[in-house]
Amino acid sequence: MNIKKFMDFNSPFVCYKYEVYPPSLCFHGGFYSLKTANNRSEIVDYTVDHGLGYRIYKASSLFLEKYSDMLPACDVHEWYFKKDMIVWLESVFFYSFMRCSLAGVGRCWFMKHVTIGNSNVFTVLPTSYHSFLRGCSDSIWVLLKSGSRVWPVRIIDNVFHDGWPKFVREHAWSPKLTIVFGAERKWIFEVFVLDENHEQIAYSWTITGRGLHNWHLPLG
């Protein structure tokens, strides 16, 4: 079956949602859907619960064909563990942002010293950030990339909203940290977390050879 390929280049995928099949369908399991920044949804993955006490996650063949020009070549589209399927979903986030973002639009770096009291601390962006995203609306999604993982985060009126509490929680921050944001591509930010001694914190997803010292930071 031929499917017309379509990609909304101005609206990357930003979050996923799991829904259980209704009892009327007599199926055991559910499906994952991805939502774009403009609230369009696509079914991306199905789950099947087996009587032996395990679940299989399988990518939608329709989704794979529809977005084959965006997704990287991969022979694995079926998983026995949720965490492995989530890794694939995060790669879909990343490549959709790559298709939507712009290269060569300048460089933007900023650093903040943070005292963590709750997940809402440090939500206001510095004013220098405005010029880097000039021409954007008051509500925009960006991608925060830390090592091999990514977190879509929504910015409304220059303040972090959706996605930011999850980003904070999964980094398991200590009370006082320094966060460095850097971008050489619009909407995609590399993020580095430093401890009180300004040493970069290594997480399980940190990539060797891609630390802060490997970047050419601007003076000051």
C-alpha positions in Angstrom: 0.0 0.0 0.0 1.4 3.4 -1.0 1.0 6.1 1.6 1.6 9.7 0.8 4.5 10.9 3.0 3.9 14.1 4.9 6.0 16.0 7.4 4.9 19.2 9.0 8.4 20.8 8.9 7.3 23.7 11.2 6.0 21.4 13.9 8.2 18.7 15.4 7.1 15.9 17.7 7.2 17.1 21.3 5.5 14.4 23.6 4.1 11.0 23.7 0.9 9.5 25.3 -0.1 5.9 26.1 -3.7 4.8 25.8 -5.2 1.5 26.6 -7.5 -0.3 24.1 -11.2 0.0 25.1 -12.7 -3.3 26.5 -15.1 -3.4 23.5 -12.1 -4.3 21.2 -11.3 -7.4 23.2 -7.5 -6.6 22.8 -5.0 -6.7 25.6 -2.6 -3.7 25.4 -2.7 -0.3 24.0 -0.9 2.2 21.8 1.5 5.2 22.0 0.8 8.3 20.0 3.1 11.3 19.4 1.9 14.8 19.4 3.4 17.7 17.4 3.8 21.2 18.6 0.6 22.2 16.8 -1.3 19.4 18.5 -1.5 16.9 15.6 -1.3 13.3 16.8 0.2 10.2 15.1 0.0 6.6 16.4 3.7 5.5 16.6 3.7 2.3 18.5 1.5 -0.6 19.6 1.7 -2.8 22.7 0.5 -6.4 23.1 0.1 -8.0 26.5 0.7 -11.7 26.4 -0.6 -14.2 28.9 2.9 -15.2 29.9 3.3 -12.0 31.8 5.3 -9.9 29.3 4.5 -7.1 26.8 5.8 -6.5 23.3 6.2 -3.0 21.9 6.0 -2.7 18.1 6.4 0.4 15.9 3.5 1.2 13.7 4.3 0.2 10.1 2.2 3.1 8.8 4.3 5.5 10.9 7.5 4.0 9.7 6.5 4.3 6.0 5.0 7.8 6.4 8.2 9.2 8.0 10.8 7.0 6.3 12.6 10.0 4.8 13.0 11.5 8.3 13.9 8.5 10.4 17.4 6.9 10.4 17.9 3.4 9.0 17.1 0.9 11.7 16.4 -2.8 11.6 14.9 -3.0 15.1 11.2 -1.9 15.4 10.1 -4.4 18.1 11.1 -4.3 21.7 10.5 -6.4 24.8 11.4 -3.6 27.3 9.7 -0.2 27.5 13.0 1.6 28.2 14.4 0.4 24.8 11.2 1.6 23.0 11.5 5.0 24.8 15.1 5.4 23.5 13.6 5.0 20.0 10.9 7.5 20.7 13.5 10.0 21.8 15.3 9.5 18.5 12.1 10.4 16.7 11.9 13.6 18.8 15.5 14.5 17.8 15.2 13.9 14.1 11.9 15.7 13.8 13.5 18.8 15.5 16.5 18.4 13.1 14.1 18.6 10.1 12.4 21.6 11.6 15.4 23.6 12.9 17.8 25.8 11.1 21.6 25.5 10.9 23.9 28.4 10.5 21.7 30.9 12.3 24.4 32.0 14.8 25.5 30.8 18.1 23.9 31.2 21.5 25.3 30.3 24.9 24.2 31.1 28.4 25.0 29.8 31.9 22.9 30.0 35.1 23.8 29.2 38.7 20.9 27.3 40.2 19.7 26.6 43.7 17.2 23.8 43.4 14.2 24.0 45.7 11.6 22.6 43.4 11.1 21.8 39.7 10.0 25.3 38.9 13.3 27.0 39.8 15.2 28.6 36.9 12.4 28.9 34.4 13.1 32.4 33.0 15.5 32.7 30.0 18.1 35.5 29.8 17.2 38.4 27.5 20.1 37.6 25.1 18.1 34.5 24.2 15.4 36.6 22.5 17.6 37.6 19.6 18.5 34.0 18.9 14.8 33.0 18.5 13.8 36.2 16.8 10.7 35.9 14.7 9.2 33.1 16.9 5.9 33.3 18.6 5.3 33.7 22.4 5.0 29.9 22.6 7.7 27.7 21.2 9.1 24.2 21.7 12.9 23.7 22.0 14.9 20.5 22.4 17.3 20.1 25.3 19.9 17.5 24.5 22.0 16.0 27.3 24.4 13.3 26.1 22.4 10.7 24.2 19.0 11.8 25.5 16.6 14.6 24.6 13.8 16.5 26.3 11.3 18.6 24.4 10.5 21.7 26.5 7.9 24.3 25.8 8.7 28.0 26.4 5.8 30.4 26.9 6.5 34.1 27.3 10.2 33.4 27.9 9.5 30.9 30.7 10.0 27.1 30.7 6.8 25.1 31.0 5.8 21.6 29.7 8.7 19.1 29.8 10.9 21.2 32.2 9.9 19.4 35.4 10.7 16.0 33.8 14.1 17.3 32.7 14.8 18.5 36.2 13.6 15.3 37.8 15.6 13.0 35.6 18.9 14.8 36.2 18.6 14.3 39.9 20.2 17.6 40.7 21.9 18.4 44.0 20.9 21.7 45.7 23.5 23.9 44.0 24.4 23.5 40.4 25.4 25.4 37.3 23.7 24.8 34.0 25.3 25.6 30.7 23.1 25.9 27.5 24.7 26.0 24.1 23.2 26.0 20.6 24.6 26.4 17.1 21.3 25.3 15.6 18.0 27.0 16.2 15.7 25.3 18.8 18.2 22.5 19.7 20.3 23.1 22.8 23.2 21.1 24.2 22.9 21.1 28.0 25.7 20.5 30.5 25.3 20.3 34.3 28.2 21.3 36.6 28.6 20.7 40.3 29.6 23.2 42.9 33.3 22.9 41.8 32.3 23.6 38.2 33.0 20.0 37.2 30.7 18.5 34.7 28.4 15.9 36.2 28.4 12.5 34.3 25.1 10.7 33.9 24.5 7.3 32.4 23.6 8.9 29.1 26.7 11.2 29.0 28.7 10.7 25.8 32.5 10.3 26.2 34.3 12.9 24.2 31.3 15.2 24.0 31.8 17.1 27.3 31.7 20.8 27.8 35.5 21.1 27.3 35.0 19.8 23.7 33.0 22.8 22.7 34.4 26.2 21.6 32.7 28.4 24.1 32.7 32.2 23.5 34.8 34.4 25.7 33.1 35.4 29.0 
